[in-house]
């Protein structure tokens, strides 16, 4: 779901935003362009053409592409389930895959329609040789796969015995491969219609003088269908194969299916009257199922006819001479958007209306929700574990710093006390004779007769000179060792 939302947002931003690689035609810094056949068109008509392009290709088309991408991506994700194995589901998977590619490549066509001039020669090469063939080849493959699906349904209902021999993986792969090859072969000649040309050298368009000193490229038409009549013949044959003939086949087969289910309903009705006791299926259930199936087939016929036919007519009758005609531009934009709508609706018409897929869709969505919740809970747990670990590390670091600070202060106190004792011993060594003399007892002050004078304490015993020297030496060694220890501890700290 997150991937789908991101893709939709990116597509809408790229196509709808006003700040693209090159601004719009009317505000193109390299100059606006017109067709050489539109010299008599007024500014009012040009504004209407620009408005038509903006509405069709910047508002309507991105919405269709977004919904189509969402549906086809969901289809591919659902059909990955092992329970969806079989020929019909393989057709559905191929249909969703080619529809997805068609919608993705159509983004290039939308940007090309809005910004025909590019500063990149590589982009001009893509516009000239590959864009039309790739987009229409993928769309044609999807249309032919729809024909294969319709034929498979018709055979399963109307010819069940022959259906068993055709309903195999071999014929499924053969049908998909044949559709792909035929579609691209039919659209291959369109790669020779245009060539990348500098805007000032293209004879189909004329531009302002700003282009003369700029590096700007355009896909220039080199084969005009009105000059080369063989191309008109090719275009109509191509559209007959890729558009009109599939429409006729789908229309006929679905009509035959409707007729088959109507006759089947009549037989059930007569049988229910003659053998009412042996009928275990309620009449209302059968009628509802038949009505739903007939409505679905009618919807498929109408949708296929409306979305494919205008695009086929447009592709067959396309001409550069009328590209600046307002009515033609409206028809062109309508046909292009309807063709995009066809590839966006396949998910809702063919796949979402399939009972097994409809039954699996709620469980698939609930599974995604549970996975997302599990991932969110796991991320929250990881965040909590990480925050607790960081907090514990900070507390441990604080305790270590406090212990080191206390140890350092204790060492400093010890060093101070030892240095004081050393100073005292050095002083005693410098004046040994004075230290050995008995200290004089101060005279006793005169006191009144009444109280008795206090007892004079005995003078302290003065140590011998040898003892003093030994003590001083011991203190010096102790201080030196302490200084070494404190220096090592300071380095460690």
C-alpha positions in Angstrom: 0.0 0.0 0.0 2.8 2.4 0.8 4.5 1.6 -2.5 1.3 2.3 -4.4 0.7 5.6 -2.6 4.3 6.7 -3.3 4.0 5.8 -7.0 0.7 7.7 -7.3 2.1 10.8 -5.6 5.2 10.8 -7.8 3.2 10.5 -11.0 0.8 13.3 -10.0 3.7 15.5 -9.0 5.7 14.9 -12.2 2.8 15.4 -14.6 0.6 18.0 -12.8 3.2 20.3 -11.4 4.1 23.4 -13.3 7.8 23.2 -12.7 8.9 20.4 -15.1 12.2 20.2 -17.1 10.8 22.7 -19.6 7.9 25.0 -18.9 4.7 24.8 -20.9 4.6 25.7 -24.5 3.2 29.2 -23.9 6.0 29.9 -21.5 8.8 28.0 -23.1 12.1 29.8 -22.5 13.3 28.5 -25.9 10.2 29.9 -27.7 6.8 28.7 -28.5 6.1 26.5 -31.4 3.3 26.2 -34.0 2.6 23.9 -36.9 3.4 25.2 -40.3 -0.2 24.6 -41.2 -1.6 26.8 -38.4 -0.5 30.2 -39.6 -4.1 31.3 -39.9 -5.0 30.3 -36.4 -5.8 33.0 -33.9 -4.3 33.5 -30.4 -7.7 32.6 -29.0 -7.7 29.2 -30.7 -4.1 28.6 -29.5 -5.2 29.4 -25.9 -8.1 26.9 -26.3 -5.7 24.2 -27.6 -3.4 24.8 -24.6 -6.3 24.6 -22.2 -7.5 21.4 -23.8 -4.1 19.8 -23.4 -3.8 20.9 -19.8 -7.2 19.5 -18.8 -6.7 16.2 -20.7 -3.1 15.4 -19.9 -2.4 17.2 -16.6 -5.7 16.5 -14.7 -7.7 13.7 -16.2 -4.9 11.4 -17.5 -2.9 11.3 -14.2 -6.1 10.3 -12.3 -6.8 7.5 -14.7 -3.1 6.3 -14.6 -3.1 6.4 -10.8 -6.2 4.3 -10.4 -4.9 1.9 -13.1 -1.5 1.5 -11.4 -3.2 0.8 -8.1 -5.5 -1.9 -9.5 -2.8 -3.6 -11.5 -0.3 -3.7 -8.7 -2.9 -5.1 -6.4 -3.7 -7.8 -9.0 0.0 -8.8 -9.3 0.3 -9.0 -5.5 -2.9 -11.1 -5.1 -2.2 -13.5 -7.9 1.2 -14.4 -6.3 -0.8 -16.5 -3.9 -0.3 -20.2 -4.6 -4.0 -20.8 -4.5 -4.4 -18.9 -7.8 -3.0 -21.5 -10.2 -4.5 -22.2 -13.5 -4.8 -21.0 -17.1 -7.3 -18.2 -16.4 -5.2 -16.8 -13.6 -2.1 -16.9 -15.8 -4.1 -14.8 -18.4 -5.1 -12.4 -15.6 -1.5 -12.1 -14.4 -0.2 -11.4 -17.9 -3.1 -8.9 -18.5 -2.2 -7.0 -15.3 1.5 -7.0 -16.1 1.1 -5.6 -19.6 -1.5 -3.0 -18.4 0.9 -1.9 -15.7 3.7 -1.5 -18.2 1.4 0.4 -20.6 0.4 2.9 -17.9 3.9 3.4 -16.8 5.2 4.1 -20.3 2.2 6.3 -21.0 3.7 8.8 -18.5 6.4 9.4 -21.1 3.7 10.1 -23.8 1.9 12.5 -21.5 5.1 14.5 -20.9 5.9 14.5 -24.6 2.4 15.8 -25.5 2.9 18.6 -23.0 6.5 19.3 -23.7 7.5 18.3 -27.2 10.9 20.2 -27.0 13.7 18.7 -25.0 17.3 19.7 -24.2 18.5 16.1 -24.2 19.3 14.3 -27.4 18.8 10.9 -25.7 15.2 11.9 -24.8 14.6 13.0 -28.4 15.9 9.6 -29.6 13.4 7.9 -27.3 10.6 10.1 -28.5 11.4 9.5 -32.2 12.2 5.8 -32.4 10.9 3.9 -29.4 8.1 5.7 -27.6 5.2 5.0 -30.0 6.3 1.4 -30.6 6.7 0.5 -26.9 3.5 2.2 -25.6 1.2 1.0 -28.4 2.9 -2.4 -28.5 2.2 -3.0 -24.8 -1.3 -1.7 -25.2 -1.9 -3.9 -28.2 -0.6 -7.0 -26.3 -3.1 -6.3 -23.5 -6.0 -6.0 -26.0 -5.0 -9.3 -27.6 -4.8 -11.0 -24.2 -8.4 -9.8 -23.5 -9.4 -11.6 -26.7 -7.7 -14.8 -25.4 -9.6 -14.5 -22.1 -12.9 -14.0 -23.9 -12.2 -17.0 -26.2 -11.3 -19.1 -23.2 -14.6 -18.2 -21.5 -16.6 -18.9 -24.6 -15.0 -22.3 -25.1 -15.6 -23.3 -21.5 -19.3 -22.5 -21.7 -20.3 -23.4 -25.2 -17.8 -26.1 -26.1 -16.7 -27.9 -22.9 -15.3 -31.0 -24.6 -13.0 -29.0 -26.9 -12.2 -26.7 -24.1 -10.4 -29.5 -22.1 -7.8 -29.8 -24.9 -7.2 -26.1 -25.2 -7.4 -25.1 -21.6 -3.7 -25.9 -20.8 -0.7 -24.0 -19.7 0.9 -24.7 -23.1 -1.8 -22.9 -25.0 -1.9 -20.1 -22.4 1.8 -19.3 -22.8 1.5 -19.7 -26.6 -1.4 -17.2 -26.7 0.4 -14.6 -24.5 3.6 -14.9 -26.6 1.8 -14.7 -29.9 -0.1 -11.5 -28.6 3.2 -9.9 -27.6 5.0 -10.7 -30.8 2.1 -9.7 -33.1 1.5 -6.4 -31.3 5.2 -5.3 -31.5 5.6 -6.4 -35.1 2.5 -4.5 -36.1 3.8 -1.3 -34.5 7.4 -1.7 -35.6 7.2 0.5 -38.7 6.2 3.5 -36.6 9.9 3.6 -35.4 10.8 5.1 -38.8 8.3 7.9 -38.8 10.3 10.4 -36.8 13.9 11.4 -36.3 15.6 13.5 -33.6 16.3 16.9 -35.1 17.3 20.3 -33.8 14.2 22.5 -33.6 15.5 25.0 -36.1 16.0 22.2 -38.7 12.6 20.6 -38.4 10.4 21.4 -41.4 7.1 20.5 -39.6 7.4 23.3 -37.0 8.7 26.8 -37.0 10.0 28.5 -33.9 11.2 31.8 -32.6 14.7 33.0 -33.2 15.6 32.1 -29.6 16.3 28.5 -30.7 19.1 29.4 -33.1 21.7 29.6 -30.4 20.2 26.9 -28.1 20.5 23.1 -27.7 16.9 21.9 -28.1 15.7 18.8 -29.8 12.4 17.6 -31.2 11.0 14.4 -32.7 10.6 15.6 -36.3 8.2 13.8 -38.6 10.0 12.6 -41.7 7.3 10.5 -43.3 4.1 12.4 -43.9 1.2 10.0 -44.3 -0.4 12.4 -46.8 2.8 12.2 -49.0 3.5 8.5 -48.6 0.2 6.7 -49.3 1.6 3.4 -48.4 1.7 4.5 -44.8 -2.1 5.2 -44.8 -2.6 1.6 -46.1 -0.3 0.3 -43.3 -2.1 2.4 -40.6 -5.5 1.0 -41.5 -4.3 -2.6 -41.7 -2.5 -2.2 -38.4 -5.7 -0.8 -36.7 -7.8 -3.6 -38.2 -5.5 -6.2 -36.7 -4.9 -4.5 -33.3 -8.1 -2.7 -32.7 -11.1 -3.3 -35.0 -10.8 -7.1 -35.3 -10.4 -7.6 -31.5 -13.4 -5.5 -31.0 -15.5 -7.6 -33.4 -14.2 -10.9 -31.8 -14.9 -9.8 -28.3 -18.3 -8.4 -29.3 -19.4 -11.6 -31.1 -18.1 -14.1 -28.5 -19.7 -12.2 -25.6 -23.0 -12.0 -27.5 -22.8 -15.7 -28.1 -22.2 -16.2 -24.3 -25.2 -14.1 -23.5 -27.3 -16.1 -25.9 -26.0 -19.3 -24.4 -26.9 -18.3 -20.9 -30.4 -17.1 -22.0 -31.1 -20.5 -23.6 -29.7 -22.2 -20.6 -32.0 -20.2 -18.4 -35.0 -21.3 -20.6 -34.0 -24.9 -20.3 -33.7 -24.6 -16.6 -37.2 -23.0 -16.5 -38.8 -25.8 -18.5 -36.9 -28.5 -16.5 -38.1 -26.9 -13.2 -41.7 -27.1 -14.4 -41.4 -30.8 -15.5 -39.1 -32.0 -12.7 -39.7 -29.6 -9.8 -39.1 -32.2 -7.2 -35.5 -33.0 -8.4 -34.5 -29.3 -8.5 -32.3 -28.5 -5.5 -31.3 -25.0 -6.6 -33.7 -22.2 -5.8 -35.1 -20.4 -8.9 -34.4 -17.0 -7.6 -30.7 -17.8 -7.0 -30.3 -19.1 -10.6 -32.0 -16.1 -12.0 -29.9 -13.7 -10.0 -26.7 -15.4 -11.1 -27.7 -15.3 -14.7 -28.7 -11.7 -14.6 -25.4 -10.8 -12.9 -23.4 -12.7 -15.5 -25.3 -11.2 -18.4 -24.9 -7.7 -17.0 -21.1 -8.3 -16.6 -20.8 -9.5 -20.2 -22.8 -6.5 -21.5 -20.6 -4.1 -19.4 -17.4 -5.8 -20.9 -18.8 -5.3 -24.4 -19.7 -1.7 -23.9 -16.5 -0.8 -22.1 -14.3 -2.5 -24.7 -16.2 -0.9 -27.6 -16.1 2.6 -26.1 -12.5 2.6 -25.0 -10.8 0.9 -27.9 -12.8 2.1 -31.0 -12.0 5.9 -30.7 -8.3 5.2 -30.3 -8.3 2.9 -33.3 -9.9 5.5 -35.5 -7.6 8.2 -34.3 -4.4 6.1 -34.8 -5.5 5.2 -38.3 -6.4 8.7 -39.4 -3.7 10.6 -37.5 -2.2 13.6 -39.4 0.1 16.5 -38.4 -1.9 18.8 -40.6 -4.8 19.0 -38.2 -3.0 18.9 -34.9 -3.8 22.5 -34.3 -7.5 22.2 -35.0 -9.5 22.5 -31.8 -12.1 19.8 -32.6 -9.5 17.4 -33.7 -7.4 18.1 -30.5 -10.5 17.4 -28.3 -11.1 14.1 -30.2 -7.5 13.2 -29.8 -7.4 13.9 -26.1 -10.7 12.0 -25.6 -9.4 9.0 -27.5 -6.1 8.9 -25.6 -7.8 9.1 -22.2 -10.3 6.4 -23.1 -7.5 4.1 -24.2 -5.8 4.7 -20.8 -9.1 4.0 -19.1 -9.4 0.7 -20.9 -6.1 -0.5 -19.3 -7.1 0.9 -16.0 -10.6 -0.8 -16.0 -9.3 -4.3 -16.8 -8.6 -4.9 -13.1 -12.2 -3.9 -12.1 -14.0 -5.7 -15.1 -12.1 -9.0 -15.5 -10.2 -9.6 -12.2 -12.2 -7.9 -9.4 -15.4 -9.6 -10.6 -13.8 -13.0 -10.4 -15.3 -14.9 -7.4 -12.0 -16.5 -6.1 -10.2 -13.2 -6.3 -13.0 -11.3 -4.6 -13.0 -13.9 -1.9 -9.2 -13.7 -1.4 -9.1 -9.8 -1.5 -10.3 -9.3 2.1 -7.9 -11.8 3.5 -5.1 -10.3 1.5 -5.9 -6.8 2.9 -6.1 -8.1 6.4 -2.8 -10.0 6.0 -1.2 -6.7 4.8 -2.6 -4.9 7.8 -1.4 -7.5 10.2 2.1 -7.4 8.7 2.1 -3.6 8.9 1.0 -3.7 12.5 3.7 -6.3 13.3 6.4 -4.2 11.6 5.2 -1.1 13.5 5.2 -3.0 16.8 8.7 -4.3 16.0 9.9 -0.9 15.2 8.5 0.5 18.4 10.1 -2.3 20.4 13.5 -1.6 18.7 13.1 2.1 19.5 12.3 1.3 23.2 15.2 -1.1 23.4 17.6 1.4 21.8 16.4 4.2 24.1 16.7 2.0 27.2 20.2 0.9 26.2 21.3 4.5 25.6 19.8 5.6 29.0 21.6 2.7 30.8 24.9 3.6 29.1 24.5 7.2 30.2 23.8 6.2 33.7 26.8 3.9 33.8 29.0 6.6 32.4 27.8 9.0 35.0 28.6 6.5 37.8 32.0 5.8 36.4 32.8 9.5 36.1 31.7 10.0 39.7 33.9 7.1 40.9 36.9 8.4 39.0 36.4 11.9 40.3 36.2 10.6 43.9 39.3 8.4 43.4 41.2 11.4 41.9 40.3 13.6 44.9 41.4 10.9 47.3 44.8 10.6 45.5 45.2 14.3 45.6 44.6 14.4 49.4 47.1 11.6 49.9 49.7 13.5 47.8 49.1 16.7 49.8 49.5 14.9 53.2 52.7 13.1 52.0 54.2 16.3 50.7 53.5 18.0 54.0 55.3 15.3 55.9 58.2 15.4 53.5 58.6 19.1 54.0 58.6 18.7 57.8 61.3 16.0 57.6 63.4 18.1 55.3 63.3 21.0 57.7 64.3 18.7 60.6 67.2 17.4 58.6 68.5 20.9 57.8 68.6 21.9 61.6 69.4 18.7 63.5 71.2 20.5 66.5 68.2 22.7 67.1 65.9 19.8 66.9 67.9 17.8 69.5 68.0 20.5 72.1 65.5 20.5 74.8 62.9 23.1 74.3 62.9 25.7 77.0 60.0 25.8 79.3 58.4 29.2 79.4 58.5 31.0 82.7 55.6 30.6 84.8 53.6 33.7 85.0 52.9 35.2 88.4 49.6 34.0 89.7 47.6 34.9 92.7 48.4 33.3 95.9 45.1 31.7 96.2 45.1 29.2 93.2 47.9 26.9 92.8 50.0 27.1 89.6 49.2 24.5 87.0 51.5 21.6 86.5 54.1 22.1 83.8 54.0 19.2 81.2 57.2 17.3 80.7 59.1 18.2 77.6 58.7 15.8 74.6 61.4 13.3 74.0 63.7 14.5 71.2 64.6 11.6 68.8 68.2 10.8 68.0 69.8 12.2 64.9 70.2 8.7 63.3 66.5 8.0 63.9 65.6 11.4 62.3 67.7 10.7 59.2 66.2 7.3 58.8 62.7 8.7 59.1 63.4 11.4 56.6 64.8 8.9 54.0 61.7 6.7 54.5 59.4 9.7 53.9 61.3 10.7 50.8 61.0 7.2 49.3 57.3 7.1 50.1 56.6 10.5 48.5 58.5 9.4 45.3 56.5 6.2 45.1 53.3 8.2 45.6 54.1 10.7 42.9 54.8 7.8 40.5 51.5 6.2 41.3 49.6 9.5 41.0 51.3 10.1 37.6 50.2 6.7 36.4 46.7 7.2 37.7 46.5 10.6 36.0 47.5 9.1 32.7 44.9 6.3 33.1 42.2 8.9 34.0 
